[in-house]
Amino acid sequence: MEQEIYSIMPWFIPLILIVAIWDSVWKLIAMWKAGRNNHLAWFICIFIFNTLGILPIIYILINKEKPVSAA
């Protein structure tokens, strides 16, 4: 039975690893930015909820810095 599961889905473990790395990278970037901007509520929400990188990406897009224009 166990061998049947592994032979049916050989792509499952690599997929899980890719998704975990994807989520971790976005989560770390967003948590770092939230910490530097003193956004405690965002920091806690990003830390607690696993949304496959969706919540961290939303935070990063909402709170992106405006470029400084060289005048």
N, C-alpha and C positions, 0 to 999 in steps of 0.2 A: 504493500500500500504506500509506504513512504517513498519508494523508488518511483512509483507511478507519478506521484505529485511532482517530483523533481524532473522527471523526463517530460512531463506535459508543459511545464512552465520554466524553461531554462533562462528566460529573460527576466524573471520576477526579482531575483536578488539584485542583479545590476540596476534594475529600475528603482528599487527601494534605495539603494546607495546613491544614485544620481539625485533622487528627490530629496534625500536627507542632506546631501551636500548643498544643493540649490537652496533649500530652506535655511540652512545654517549660515551660509554666506550672506544672504539678504537680511537675516535676523541680526547678525553681528554688526553689519553696516548700519542698520536702522537703530539698533540699541546704542551704538557708539554716538550717532548723531543726536539721538534723544537725550542721552546723558550730557553731552556737551551743550545742548540748548536748554537744559534744566526742565525738560518736559517729562515729569515723573509719571503722569498718567499714561502717556504713550509708551514709556519705557516698560512699565508694569504690564500693559496689555500685550506688547510685542513679546515680552518674556513668557507670559502665561499661555497665550493662544498660538497653536500651530496651524497656520493657514496656508502652508506651502509657499510662503513668500509673498502672499497677496497683501497682508496687512503691512509688512515692512516696506513694500514697494509703494503703497498708498502714502505712508508716512513720508518717505523720501520725496515723492512727487509733490506733496502738499507743502513741505518745509524746505524746498530747495532754495539755496542762496541765490540772490540776484547778482549777476556779474557786475563787478566794479568797472565803470567806464573810465578809460584814460582820456581825460580832457585837457 
